[in-house]
Each structure stands twice: as structure tokens, then as C-alpha cells.
Amino acid sequence: MTSMKHSPANQVKLSRVEAALQAIVDEVLERGFYGAAKLEVVVADGTIQRISRVVERVEK
């Protein structure tokens, strides 16, 4: 089995995954935030196809 971690396509997408995760962390780890956060990475044949992030804030 060959690792696809270092393929050119995945290198670009991995930096986007890291940036998306950092953006979520910055948004939710603050006083007064109540809710949920999700980062979804869709992979096909070892290549990252889609990155989705959702932040749901609960109004209190």
C-alpha cells in the first residue's frame, strides 16, 4: 500500500485542512461560545476530494 500523504494534490489540501481546523479552533475556543463544530474531509482513493467545516452556535 502506497502512502498518498506527500502527493502534490494532497500537500495543497493538507494545508487547507490545517487552516480550516485552526479557523474553527479560533472561533469556538472563546468565552461565551456554546455549540458544536465539525470538520469533514472526504477522501477517494487516497486523495482528499473535499473539505467542509460547520460551526453551529447555540443562542443562550
C-alpha positions in Angstrom: 0.0 0.0 0.0 1.5 3.4 -1.0 1.1 6.5 1.1 -0.5 9.4 -0.7 0.4 11.9 2.0 3.1 13.5 0.0 1.4 13.7 -3.3 1.2 17.3 -4.8 -2.6 17.3 -4.6 -2.7 16.2 -1.0 0.0 18.7 0.1 -2.1 21.6 -1.0 -5.3 20.1 0.5 -3.5 19.2 3.8 -2.5 22.9 4.3 -6.2 23.8 3.7 -7.3 21.2 6.2 -4.9 22.7 8.8 -6.1 26.2 8.1 -9.7 25.2 8.4 -9.1 23.5 11.7 -7.2 26.5 13.0 -10.1 28.8 11.9 -12.6 26.5 13.8 -10.4 26.4 16.9 -10.1 30.2 16.9 -13.9 30.7 16.6 -15.1 28.2 19.2 -12.5 28.4 21.9 -13.7 31.7 23.3 -15.8 32.6 26.3 -19.4 32.6 25.6 -19.4 30.1 22.7 -21.9 27.3 23.1 -22.3 24.9 20.2 -20.7 22.3 18.0 -18.0 22.3 15.3 -17.3 19.8 12.6 -14.5 19.4 10.1 -15.2 16.8 7.4 -12.5 15.5 5.0 -13.8 13.4 2.1 -11.2 11.1 0.6 -11.3 9.0 -2.6 -8.5 6.6 -3.5 -6.1 8.2 -1.0 -6.7 11.8 -2.4 -8.5 14.5 -0.4 -11.5 15.5 -2.5 -13.5 17.9 -0.3 -13.0 19.8 3.0 -16.1 21.0 4.8 -16.4 22.9 8.1 -19.5 23.7 10.1 -19.8 25.7 13.2 -23.2 25.7 15.0 -23.7 28.3 17.6 -26.4 27.8 20.2 -28.2 31.0 21.3 -28.4 31.3 25.0 
